Amino acid sequence: LDLKMPLNPLEEQVITIFLTMLICGVGIAGNIMVVLVVLRTKHMVTPTNCYLVSLAVADLIVLLAAGLPNISDVVAFWIYGYTGCLCITYLQYLGINVSSCSITAFTIERYIAICHSIKAQFICTVSRAKRIIAGVWIFTSLYCTMWFFLVDTDETVYTNGVVVTCGYRVSRSLYMPIYFLDFTLFYVIPLIVATVLYGLIARILFMSPLPSHLNDRAGGGSGACLGSKWLCGWITKMLAVVVILFALLWMPYRTLVVVNSFIDPPYHNTWFLLFCRMCIYTNSAINPIIYNLMSQKFRVAFKKLCKLFLLWEKQLSAIRNQDISVKGHLLFNHRTHKTQTTA
């Protein structure tokens, strides 16, 4: 049979590359800024913000490990080899699962801070948040090692070349239980927990007087209640928006995999798959935008960081210009001296 290598349509390549670069570019820059803002600003180092840093790092991993390889994959085929297939798949699931765990962690932290404000003064601390985050990363890192044994590269020979793909080495029937475990642990359970806890938080904030013990120590910084029912509600709304977007943006892909587990042949519409991917990348890119829109402290800190970057750029530019001027002056003197010596 004269089988020629399949090529993705040009319009699909252009749209995929444009959207991926746009979303990943914005997301990578935004998440790096979240990490820098919290680490560089003392009053921003709070329990809630520690979880947001963990979420930002996880989202960075997703954008780098899932988003950017998608560009080369749509233009050509898998170019990262067997080791790249293992490592990139591992990092994709690590970022996705840590992201889910971080969302669950800050939801529980908000619930304790608002509904059990006296206990929160001793439970919701930065040191405890750091220990929980370390535990989340260690557990998820170990859990995701199974992907090293579940993926492999596959070569298909065509008359005009060889196509290498990175995919699952196990059969569909064996993969589905693993997927449903992942789906339950890192999507269904976090959403159930978030729904229940935000319901309880809403009852406290909007249907009863705010407990008098809610203070800066209980929430701290961007998570601070400061005795203000309005501020507590605003912070909680911001975090609830993060959870809702997580649920909505992951729903197309999660639904597709569930549906495909029951139908044969599976539904693999190219444009719907592209839509699912873009939703996943958007979920990892949009959180810094939410913080800017809904948190004044984050907005001010972002602006200060941007001004600092501009100042550094001006200083570096001045140093470069000075170096060029000095080098030019030295070169001129050297040439003058050489001319005089020759004369």
N, C-alpha and C positions, 0 to 999 in steps of 0.2 A: 504493500500500500504506500502511496505517495503522500505521507503525512507531513505537512509543513507546520513550522512553529507558530502557535497562535499568538497574535499581537493584540494588545488592548487598543480600542479605538482612540484616535487622536483627541477627540473631545473629552473622553474619560480621563486621559493622561493630563490634559491641560487643567481641567476642573479639579482633579485630585491633587495635583501639585500646588495649584494656587490656594485652595482651601486649607490643605495641610500646612503649608508654609505660613499662611496668615494666622491660623489658629495656634499652631505650635510656637510661632515666633512671639505672639502676644502672651501666650501662656508661660513660656520659659522665662521671658523678661519679668512678667508679673509675679511669678512664684519666687524667683530669685530675690525680687524686691521685698516680698513678704518676709523671707528669711532674714535678709539684711536689716530690715526695719526693726524686727523684734530683737535680734541679737545686738544691734548697735544702740538701741534706745532703752535705757534702764527701766523706765516706768512702763514699758511695753512687755517686759518679761513677767507674764502672769500665767496662772494655770491654763486658762482658756487659750491664750496665745501660744503656749507651748504645744498644745494639740494642733493649732492652726499651722505652726511651723512643720510639725510632723506631716500634716496633710499636704502642705506645699512641697515638701521634699518628695513625698510619694507621687504627687501629680507631676513633678519634674521628671521622675523616672518613667512614668507612663508616656509623657510627651516625647522623651528622648528615645525610649526603647520601642514604643509602638508607633508613634507618629512619624518620626524621621525615616526609619527603614521603609515605611510605606511608600515614600517618594521613589526610591530606587526600585522597589518591587513592582510598581505600576508601569515604570518606563521599560525596565528590563525584566529580570527574574531574580531569584535569590542569589545575592553576590557575597554573602557573609560566611559561607561555608558551614561545615558541621558544628564547629565550636560556636560560631555566631548564632546558629539556630538554637542551640541549647541555652546560651547565656541571655540572648534577647528575649526568648520565651519566658525564661525564669524571671527576668527583670520586669517584664510586662505584668505577670501575675503578682509579683512582689509589690509593685507600685499600686496596682488595682486593689489588692487585699489590704495593704496597710492604709490606703485611703479610706476604705470602708471602716476599718477598726478605729481610725482616728476620729471619724465622724461619730461613731458610737461612743467613744471615750469622752468627747466634749459634750455630747448630749447628756450623758450620765453626770458629768461634772456640773453642768447647768442645773440639772434636776436637784442635785444635792445642795448647790449654792442657794437655790431659791426656796425649795420645799423643806430643807433641813438646815436652815441657816446657822444654827448654833454649832452643829456637828461640822459644818463646812469650814469653820475657822480652823479646825484641826485636820480635816480630811483634804480640803481643796487647797493644797499648797504647791508651790513650784517644784519643790524637791520630790514630792509624791508624784506629781504629773510627769516629771522626768523619768522616774522609775517605771511608771506605767507605760510610757512611750517606749522605753528600752525593752520592756517585756513584750510589747506588741511587735516590735521589729524582730526580736529574737524568735518569738513563736512563728510569725509569718515567714521569716527567712527559712526556718526548718520545715514548715508546712509546704512551702513552694519547691523544695528540693525534689519532690516527686516528678516535677516537670522535666527534670534531667533524664528521666527514664521513659517519658511518654512521647517525646518528639524526636524526629529524625529528618534528615534530608533525603529527597527522592529524585532520581534522575530519569527523565523521559527523553528518548532519542528520537529526533525528527530528521527528515531528509536534509534540512538546512541548518541543523544545529542541535544542541542538547539543552534542555530546560531543567534547571535545578529548582526544587521547591522545598520549603520547610513546612512540615506538617506532622500529624500524629502517627506514631508508629503502631499504636494499638488499633484494634478494630472499633467501629462505631459502637457496637454493643458493649464493649468494655469501657469506652471513653465516657458514655453517658452517665453511669453511676458516679464517676469522678466529677463530672460537670455539675450534677445535681447536688453533690456534697458542697462544692464550691459556691453554687447558686444559693443554697440554704444558709451556709455559714456567713457569707459576705454580702448578701443582698436581702434575703427574706428576713432573717433574724434582726439585722440592724434596723430595717424599716419598721418591724413590729415594735422593737424597743423604742425607737424614736417616736412612733405614733403614740404609744402609751405614755411615755415620759413627757412629751410636749403637751399632751392633753392634761396631765396633772399640773404641769407648769402654768398652762393657760388658766386653769381653775384658780390657782393661787394668785396669779397676777391680775386677772380681770374679773374674778367673781368673789374675791375676799380681800380684806385689807392686807397690804404687804407686811410681813413680819418685821418687827422693829430691829431685829438682829442683822438684817441684810446690810452689809457694809463693805468697805473697800477690801478688807482682808479676805472676806468670803469669796468675792469674785475677782477683784483686783483688776486694775488697768482697764483694758477694753472689755473685760468681763465684770467690771465693777458695778455694783448696784448703787453704792453711795447713799443708801437710804431712799433712793428715788424709784418709785414705781414706774415712772415713765422710762428712765434709763434702763432699768432691768428688762422691761418689755421690749425696748428697742434692740438691745443686744441679743435677746432671745429670738426676736423676729429675724435678725440677720443670720443667726445660726440655723434657724428653721428654714430659711430660704436656701441655704447651702444643702440641707438634707432633702428638701423638695426637689431641687434641681438634680441632685444625685439620683433620686428615684426616677424622675422623668427622663433624664438623658441616658440612663442605662437601660430603661425599659424596652426600647426597640430591639437592641441586641439580645437581651435576656429572653425576650418573648420569641424572637426568631429561633434561637437555639432550642427552646422548649418545644416549639411547634415542629421544628425539623426532626426532633427525636421521635415524633409519632407519625410522620409522613414519609413516603418513599415514592419517587426520589425527593430529596430535600429541596426546599425553595432557596435558590441562589441567584436572585435577580441582582445584576451588577449594580444598578443605581440604588437599590434599597440597601445593599451591603455598604456602599459608599456612604449613604445617609447614616447608617448605624455607626460606622467608624467616626464620622465627623461629630456625632453626638457624644461619643466617648471622649474624643479629644477636647471638645467644648467643655465637658464636665471638668476636665483637668485644667482648663485654661481660664474658666470664668470666675473662680472664687476671689482672686485679687481684685477683680472689677467690683464684685459685690461688697468687699470690705471698703473699697474707696467710696462707693455710693452710699453705704449705710453706716459707716463708722467715721465720725469726725476725727478721732484720734489717729486712726490709720491714714486718713486723708492728709492730715497735717504732717505725719511722719513720712509719708510718701513724698510730699512736696519738699520737705527738708532734705531727704535723700537725693532727690533729683537736683536740687540746688548744689548739694555737695559734689555730685558727679560733674555738674557743669563747671564748678570751681576747680576740681581736679583736672578737667580737660583743658581749661584755660592755663593752669599752671604748667601742665605737660607741654602745651603748645608754646608757652613762653620759654620753657627750658630747651625745647627743640630748636626754636628760632635763635636762642642764645648760642647753642652749640654750633649751629650753621654759621652764625656770625663770627664766632671765635675761630672755627676751622677755616673760614674764608680769610680772616685776618692773618692767621698763621701761614696759610698758603701764600698769601700776597707777600708777607715778610720774607718767606723762604725764597720765593722767586726773585724778589728785590735783592736779597743777599747774594743769590747765585749769579745774578746779572753783574753786580758790583765785583764779585770775585773773578768772574770771567774777564771783565774789563781790566 
